[in-house]
Amino acid sequence: MKKNRLEKLNLDLYEEEMFNGLKVYVVPKENVNGIYVTFSTKFGSIQNEFIPVDGKKMVKVPLGVAHFLEHKMFEQKDDKDPFTFYSERGCDANANTSNYKTTYLFSGSNSFSENLNYLLDYVQSPHFTDENVEKEKGIIEQEIKMYEDDPFYRMYDGIVYNSFIKHPIKYPIAGTVDDVYSITKEDLYTCYYTFYHPSNMFLVITGNVDPKEAIELVKINQEEKKFDKFKEIELKKYEEPNKVEKKLEKIAMDIEIPKLGIGYKIDCSKINKNINDIKSYISILLDLKIGGISLLNENLKKQNLITHDIDITLLNTDKHILVIIIVETNNVDKVLSMIEQELENIEISEEDFERKKKVRKSNCIYRSDSIYSINNKIMSNIMNYGKIILDDYKKIDELNIKDMNKIIKNLNLSNKTVYIINKS
């Protein structure tokens, strides 16, 4: 068991790799009552073309299969329901699928060893039948339709879809209704045995727990199971163009106030930095120019042009960063013009830049008080960097105005899509 210090957070990180490749990370925090455990596989919505563990040729499974698989893991052969299991012990359970990973989790302060063993057991015990797969399709169809009725989800998915051409990140995480109805139990087993091998998974435990005891529990649990030798997963690579699929789309929905969305597709291939570091710079830049405390945001609110702060989200592939800007407004054309004008000539002062770095450091301190934030930090580090960033302060200090200006110089905002939802 390796022990490291999470600098400036006054926390220790314990980690160990099991014999089967499963990586376990534990951050004990004695001054809290609860424990938060996440069990993740590096399998999300974008991994739908790959060479299966038992194959030699690239296969393509339906879109939405990772999300469907997440649903079906909660149906066990013995008819035990994980939600009921955890509820009976005064704990919460859930799961989620993103573009890049699927996570199963529980939180609570009771029956830790029993809860941990159960989490490992049910996630490592797939049970798919033709009947239970068919039964799930209607449930997921309703979930998809629910999201389609939400204007913000509709706009977000629309911007992403219209921005990308070849990369599967363009499609909704749950897929379409047609995708869902084409999924078979064979698809689920193919994906499960390819991506749910312990070597492609990691466990993060944060809270009031003894790290040695926790790691020993995992070790005993895993030693009782047999796993085939892990085969490196070969995924399809995509040559994504810099241009967007569609420059403008307008739809109508039953809403009170129109909604404006802008997607800027930024090519990062010529910037010699990790794409997650580039995201940090762009995030600071956008926060200063159009974020909640920017002059533009304040000006738009004073003129009653927007109903709430401009919402900014950054999404990335290995080559591109997509900046998604969403706002409610009764004057779409004027607000669009003002945002575009603000981003035409981008300059920020070193003073403003350093101020934003201080805010990020403050957020690190705030995060150290939450077992959920600590856990999410570790998961994010693993997915983005393949390792844990032990000193977040140092990482923030490495950000500098010189590199920021280089990124600004190479920033091309000409590839954009606009998405407008009008009142029906």
C-alpha positions as CSV (number, residue, x, y, z in Angstrom):
1,M,0.0,0.0,0.0
2,K,1.4,3.3,-1.1
3,K,0.8,6.5,0.9
4,N,0.9,10.0,-0.5
5,R,0.0,13.4,0.9
6,L,-2.5,15.6,-0.8
7,E,-0.6,18.8,-0.3
8,K,-2.4,21.9,1.2
9,L,-5.5,19.8,1.8
10,N,-4.2,18.2,5.0
11,L,-5.3,14.7,3.7
12,D,-3.5,11.4,3.0
13,L,-4.1,9.3,-0.1
14,Y,-3.6,5.5,0.1
15,E,-3.5,3.5,-3.0
16,E,-3.0,-0.1,-4.0
17,E,-3.3,-2.2,-7.1
18,M,-4.9,-5.6,-6.7
19,F,-3.6,-8.8,-8.3
20,N,-6.2,-8.5,-11.0
21,G,-5.3,-4.9,-11.9
22,L,-8.1,-3.1,-10.0
23,K,-6.7,0.2,-8.6
24,V,-8.0,1.2,-5.1
25,Y,-7.7,4.8,-3.7
26,V,-8.6,5.7,-0.2
27,V,-8.7,9.2,1.4
28,P,-9.6,8.9,5.1
29,K,-11.3,11.9,6.8
30,E,-11.9,11.4,10.5
31,N,-14.0,14.5,11.2
32,V,-17.0,13.3,9.2
33,N,-19.6,10.6,9.8
34,G,-20.2,9.3,6.3
35,I,-18.3,7.3,3.7
36,Y,-18.6,7.8,-0.1
37,V,-17.5,4.9,-2.4
38,T,-17.4,5.0,-6.2
39,F,-16.6,2.1,-8.5
40,S,-15.9,3.1,-12.0
41,T,-15.1,1.6,-15.4
42,K,-13.4,3.5,-18.2
43,F,-16.3,2.9,-20.5
44,G,-18.7,5.6,-21.5
45,S,-21.0,6.6,-24.4
46,I,-18.2,7.2,-26.9
47,Q,-16.7,3.7,-26.8
48,N,-19.0,2.0,-29.2
49,E,-16.5,0.8,-31.8
50,F,-13.7,-1.5,-30.5
51,I,-12.1,-4.9,-30.8
52,P,-13.9,-7.2,-28.2
53,V,-11.9,-9.1,-25.6
54,D,-12.6,-12.4,-27.4
55,G,-12.3,-11.0,-31.0
56,K,-9.9,-9.8,-33.6
57,K,-12.1,-7.5,-35.7
58,M,-13.5,-4.1,-34.8
59,V,-17.2,-4.2,-33.9
60,K,-19.8,-1.5,-33.6
61,V,-22.4,-1.7,-30.9
62,P,-25.5,0.5,-30.8
63,L,-25.2,4.0,-29.3
64,G,-26.4,4.2,-25.7
65,V,-25.1,0.7,-24.8
66,A,-22.9,2.0,-21.9
67,H,-25.9,3.7,-20.3
68,F,-28.2,0.7,-21.0
69,L,-25.5,-1.6,-19.3
70,E,-25.5,0.7,-16.3
71,H,-29.2,0.2,-15.9
72,K,-29.0,-3.6,-16.3
73,M,-26.3,-4.0,-13.6
74,F,-28.9,-3.3,-11.0
75,E,-30.9,-6.4,-12.0
76,Q,-29.3,-9.4,-10.3
77,K,-29.8,-13.1,-10.8
78,D,-31.1,-13.6,-7.2
79,D,-33.6,-10.7,-7.7
80,K,-31.9,-8.6,-5.1
81,D,-32.3,-4.9,-5.8
82,P,-29.2,-2.8,-4.9
83,F,-31.3,0.2,-4.2
84,T,-33.4,-1.7,-1.7
85,F,-30.3,-3.3,-0.2
86,Y,-28.6,0.1,0.5
87,S,-31.9,1.7,1.6
88,E,-32.4,-1.0,4.2
89,R,-29.0,-0.1,5.7
90,G,-29.7,3.7,5.7
91,C,-27.5,4.4,2.7
92,D,-27.9,5.9,-0.7
93,A,-27.0,4.2,-4.0
94,N,-26.8,5.4,-7.5
95,A,-25.0,5.1,-10.8
96,N,-24.2,7.4,-13.8
97,T,-22.8,7.2,-17.3
98,S,-20.8,9.9,-18.9
99,N,-19.0,10.2,-22.3
100,Y,-15.9,8.5,-20.9
101,K,-16.9,6.4,-17.8
102,T,-19.6,4.6,-15.9
103,T,-19.7,4.9,-12.1
104,Y,-21.6,2.9,-9.4
105,L,-21.7,4.4,-5.9
106,F,-23.1,4.3,-2.5
107,S,-22.8,6.7,0.5
108,G,-23.7,6.4,4.2
109,S,-22.3,5.8,7.6
110,N,-23.6,2.2,8.4
111,S,-22.5,-1.3,7.5
112,F,-19.4,-0.2,5.5
113,S,-17.8,-3.7,5.0
114,E,-21.2,-5.2,4.0
115,N,-21.9,-2.3,1.6
116,L,-18.5,-2.4,0.0
117,N,-18.6,-6.1,-0.6
118,Y,-22.1,-5.8,-2.1
119,L,-21.0,-3.0,-4.4
120,L,-18.1,-5.1,-5.7
121,D,-20.3,-8.2,-6.0
122,Y,-23.2,-6.8,-7.9
123,V,-21.1,-4.8,-10.4
124,Q,-19.0,-7.9,-11.0
125,S,-22.0,-10.2,-11.5
126,P,-23.7,-9.5,-14.8
127,H,-27.1,-11.1,-15.4
128,F,-28.6,-10.3,-18.8
129,T,-31.4,-12.2,-20.4
130,D,-33.5,-11.6,-23.5
131,E,-36.5,-10.9,-21.2
132,N,-34.9,-8.4,-18.8
133,V,-33.2,-6.6,-21.7
134,E,-36.5,-6.2,-23.5
135,K,-38.2,-5.0,-20.3
136,E,-35.6,-2.2,-19.8
137,K,-36.1,-0.7,-23.3
138,G,-39.4,1.0,-22.5
139,I,-38.0,2.4,-19.3
140,I,-35.0,4.0,-21.1
141,E,-37.3,5.2,-23.9
142,Q,-39.3,7.2,-21.3
143,E,-36.0,8.6,-19.9
144,I,-34.9,9.7,-23.3
145,K,-38.3,11.4,-24.0
146,M,-38.1,13.1,-20.6
147,Y,-34.7,14.7,-21.6
148,E,-36.1,15.6,-25.0
149,D,-38.8,17.6,-23.3
150,D,-36.3,19.6,-21.3
151,P,-35.2,22.7,-23.2
152,F,-31.8,22.9,-21.6
153,Y,-31.0,19.2,-22.3
154,R,-32.4,19.6,-25.8
155,M,-30.2,22.6,-26.4
156,Y,-27.0,21.1,-24.9
157,D,-27.4,17.9,-27.0
158,G,-28.3,19.9,-30.1
159,I,-25.2,22.0,-29.8
160,V,-22.9,19.0,-29.3
161,Y,-24.6,17.1,-32.2
162,N,-24.3,20.1,-34.6
163,S,-20.6,20.7,-33.6
164,F,-19.1,17.3,-34.3
165,I,-19.1,15.4,-37.5
166,K,-17.4,12.0,-37.0
167,H,-16.7,11.7,-33.3
168,P,-19.3,9.7,-31.4
169,I,-19.3,12.3,-28.6
170,K,-21.9,14.1,-30.9
171,Y,-24.6,11.6,-29.9
172,P,-26.6,11.7,-26.6
173,I,-25.2,9.5,-23.8
174,A,-28.4,7.4,-23.7
175,G,-28.6,7.1,-27.5
176,T,-31.8,7.4,-29.5
177,V,-35.0,5.4,-29.0
178,D,-34.1,3.4,-32.2
179,D,-30.6,2.7,-30.7
180,V,-32.1,1.5,-27.5
181,Y,-34.5,-0.9,-29.2
182,S,-31.7,-2.5,-31.2
183,I,-29.6,-3.4,-28.1
184,T,-29.3,-7.1,-27.4
185,K,-28.1,-9.1,-24.4
186,E,-25.1,-10.2,-26.6
187,D,-24.2,-6.5,-27.0
188,L,-24.2,-6.0,-23.3
189,Y,-22.1,-9.1,-22.6
190,T,-19.6,-8.0,-25.3
191,C,-19.2,-4.6,-23.7
192,Y,-19.2,-5.9,-20.2
193,Y,-16.4,-8.5,-20.7
194,T,-14.3,-6.0,-22.7
195,F,-14.6,-3.0,-20.5
196,Y,-15.6,-4.2,-17.0
197,H,-12.3,-6.1,-16.4
198,P,-10.7,-5.0,-13.0
199,S,-7.7,-3.6,-14.9
200,N,-10.0,-1.1,-16.6
201,M,-11.7,-0.1,-13.4
202,F,-10.9,1.8,-10.2
203,L,-12.4,2.2,-6.8
204,V,-12.3,5.4,-4.8
205,I,-13.2,5.5,-1.0
206,T,-13.4,8.8,0.9
207,G,-14.7,9.5,4.4
208,N,-14.4,8.1,7.9
209,V,-12.7,4.9,7.1
210,D,-9.6,2.9,8.0
211,P,-7.6,2.7,4.8
212,K,-5.8,-0.5,5.7
213,E,-9.1,-2.2,6.6
214,A,-10.8,-0.9,3.4
215,I,-8.0,-2.1,1.2
216,E,-7.9,-5.5,2.9
217,L,-11.7,-5.9,2.4
218,V,-11.2,-5.3,-1.3
219,K,-8.3,-7.7,-1.5
220,I,-10.2,-10.5,0.2
221,N,-13.3,-9.9,-2.0
222,Q,-11.3,-9.9,-5.3
223,E,-9.2,-13.0,-4.3
224,E,-12.5,-15.0,-4.2
225,K,-13.2,-14.2,-7.9
226,K,-11.6,-15.4,-11.1
227,F,-10.8,-13.1,-14.0
228,D,-9.2,-13.7,-17.4
229,K,-6.0,-12.0,-18.2
230,F,-6.6,-8.5,-19.3
231,K,-6.3,-7.6,-23.0
232,E,-5.5,-4.1,-23.9
233,I,-8.6,-2.5,-25.4
234,E,-8.3,-1.2,-29.0
235,L,-10.7,1.6,-29.8
236,K,-11.6,3.1,-33.1
237,K,-9.8,6.4,-33.8
238,Y,-11.6,9.3,-35.3
239,E,-10.3,12.0,-37.6
240,E,-12.6,14.8,-36.5
241,P,-12.6,17.9,-38.9
242,N,-12.3,21.4,-37.4
243,K,-15.5,22.6,-39.0
244,V,-18.9,22.1,-37.4
245,E,-21.7,19.9,-38.8
246,K,-24.3,22.6,-38.8
247,K,-23.9,26.4,-38.2
248,L,-27.5,27.3,-37.2
249,E,-30.6,25.5,-36.0
250,K,-33.8,27.0,-34.7
251,I,-36.6,25.0,-33.1
252,A,-39.8,25.8,-31.2
253,M,-40.8,24.4,-27.8
254,D,-43.5,25.2,-25.2
255,I,-41.4,27.6,-23.1
256,E,-41.8,31.1,-21.6
257,I,-38.5,32.7,-22.6
258,P,-36.4,31.9,-25.7
259,K,-33.1,30.3,-25.2
260,L,-29.8,30.9,-27.0
261,G,-26.9,28.5,-27.3
262,I,-23.5,28.9,-28.9
263,G,-20.9,26.2,-29.5
264,Y,-17.3,27.1,-30.3
265,K,-15.3,24.2,-31.6
266,I,-11.7,24.8,-30.8
267,D,-8.8,22.9,-32.5
268,C,-6.2,22.2,-29.8
269,S,-3.9,20.0,-31.9
270,K,-1.3,22.8,-32.5
271,I,-1.1,23.9,-28.8
272,N,1.7,22.0,-27.1
273,K,-0.1,21.2,-23.8
274,N,-2.3,18.6,-22.2
275,I,-5.8,19.3,-23.4
276,N,-7.1,19.4,-19.8
277,D,-4.5,22.2,-19.1
278,I,-5.7,24.0,-22.2
279,K,-9.3,23.7,-20.8
280,S,-8.1,25.3,-17.5
281,Y,-6.8,28.3,-19.5
282,I,-9.9,28.6,-21.6
283,S,-12.1,28.3,-18.6
284,I,-10.4,31.2,-16.8
285,L,-10.5,33.2,-20.0
286,L,-14.2,32.7,-20.5
287,D,-15.0,33.3,-16.9
288,L,-13.3,36.7,-17.0
289,K,-14.9,37.7,-20.3
290,I,-18.4,36.4,-20.1
291,G,-18.8,34.6,-16.8
292,G,-21.0,35.4,-13.8
293,I,-18.9,38.3,-12.5
294,S,-17.8,39.7,-16.0
295,L,-18.6,43.2,-17.1
296,L,-20.6,41.7,-20.1
297,N,-22.7,39.5,-17.8
298,E,-23.5,42.5,-15.5
299,N,-24.3,44.7,-18.4
300,L,-26.7,42.2,-19.9
301,K,-28.5,41.8,-16.6
302,K,-28.7,45.6,-16.0
303,Q,-30.4,45.9,-19.4
304,N,-32.7,43.1,-18.6
305,L,-31.5,41.2,-21.6
306,I,-30.9,37.9,-19.7
307,T,-32.8,36.2,-16.9
308,H,-29.8,34.5,-15.3
309,D,-26.0,34.3,-15.6
310,I,-24.5,33.1,-18.8
311,D,-23.9,29.3,-18.4
312,I,-20.6,28.0,-19.7
313,T,-19.6,24.4,-20.2
314,L,-16.5,22.9,-21.7
315,L,-16.5,19.5,-23.3
316,N,-13.4,17.9,-25.0
317,T,-12.2,15.0,-27.1
318,D,-8.5,14.2,-27.6
319,K,-8.2,17.1,-30.2
320,H,-11.0,19.5,-29.7
321,I,-12.6,21.6,-26.9
322,L,-16.2,22.5,-27.4
323,V,-17.2,25.7,-25.5
324,I,-21.0,25.6,-24.9
325,I,-22.6,28.9,-23.9
326,I,-26.3,28.9,-23.0
327,V,-28.5,31.8,-21.9
328,E,-32.2,32.8,-21.6
329,T,-33.2,36.0,-23.4
330,N,-36.1,37.7,-25.1
331,N,-33.6,39.4,-27.5
332,V,-31.7,36.6,-29.0
333,D,-30.1,38.6,-31.8
334,K,-28.8,41.4,-29.6
335,V,-27.4,39.0,-26.9
336,L,-25.7,36.9,-29.6
337,S,-24.1,40.0,-31.1
338,M,-22.9,41.2,-27.7
339,I,-21.3,37.8,-26.8
340,E,-19.6,37.5,-30.2
341,Q,-18.3,41.1,-30.0
342,E,-16.9,40.5,-26.5
343,L,-15.0,37.4,-27.8
344,E,-13.7,39.1,-30.9
345,N,-10.7,40.8,-29.4
346,I,-9.6,38.8,-26.3
347,E,-7.2,40.4,-23.9
348,I,-6.9,39.9,-20.2
349,S,-4.6,41.5,-17.7
350,E,-2.1,39.6,-15.6
351,E,-3.9,41.1,-12.5
352,D,-7.2,39.5,-13.5
353,F,-5.5,36.3,-14.4
354,E,-3.8,36.0,-11.0
355,R,-7.0,36.9,-9.2
356,K,-8.7,33.9,-10.9
357,K,-5.9,31.6,-9.8
358,K,-6.5,32.7,-6.2
359,V,-10.2,31.8,-6.6
360,R,-9.2,28.4,-7.8
361,K,-7.0,27.9,-4.8
362,S,-9.9,28.9,-2.5
363,N,-12.0,26.3,-4.2
364,C,-9.4,23.7,-3.4
365,I,-9.7,24.4,0.3
366,Y,-13.5,24.3,0.1
367,R,-13.3,21.0,-1.8
368,S,-11.2,19.4,1.0
369,D,-14.2,19.7,3.4
370,S,-16.4,17.4,1.2
371,I,-15.9,13.7,0.9
372,Y,-17.9,13.9,-2.4
373,S,-15.7,16.6,-3.9
374,I,-12.5,14.8,-2.8
375,N,-13.8,11.6,-4.4
376,N,-14.8,13.5,-7.6
377,K,-11.4,15.1,-7.8
378,I,-9.6,11.7,-7.7
379,M,-12.0,10.3,-10.4
380,S,-11.4,13.4,-12.5
381,N,-7.6,13.2,-12.2
382,I,-7.6,9.5,-13.1
383,M,-9.7,10.1,-16.2
384,N,-8.0,13.3,-17.3
385,Y,-4.4,12.7,-16.4
386,G,-4.1,9.0,-15.6
387,K,-2.7,9.8,-12.2
388,I,-3.6,11.8,-9.0
389,I,-2.5,15.4,-8.9
390,L,-1.1,15.5,-5.4
391,D,-0.6,19.3,-5.2
392,D,-3.5,21.2,-6.7
393,Y,-1.9,24.5,-5.6
394,K,1.2,23.7,-7.6
395,K,-0.9,22.8,-10.6
396,I,-2.7,26.1,-10.4
397,D,0.6,28.0,-9.9
398,E,2.0,26.5,-13.1
399,L,-0.7,28.4,-15.0
400,N,0.9,31.6,-16.2
401,I,0.0,34.7,-18.2
402,K,2.6,33.9,-20.8
403,D,1.1,30.6,-21.7
404,M,-2.4,32.1,-21.5
405,N,-1.4,34.7,-24.2
406,K,0.0,32.0,-26.4
407,I,-3.3,30.1,-26.2
408,I,-5.2,33.3,-26.9
409,K,-3.0,33.9,-29.9
410,N,-3.8,30.4,-31.2
411,L,-7.5,30.6,-30.3
412,N,-9.7,30.2,-33.4
413,L,-13.4,30.9,-32.6
414,S,-14.5,30.8,-36.2
415,N,-15.9,27.3,-36.1
416,K,-19.1,27.8,-34.3
417,T,-22.7,26.6,-34.2
418,V,-25.8,28.6,-32.9
419,Y,-28.8,26.9,-31.5
420,I,-32.0,28.8,-30.7
421,I,-35.2,27.6,-29.0
422,N,-38.1,30.0,-29.7
423,K,-41.5,29.9,-28.0
424,S,-44.0,27.7,-29.9
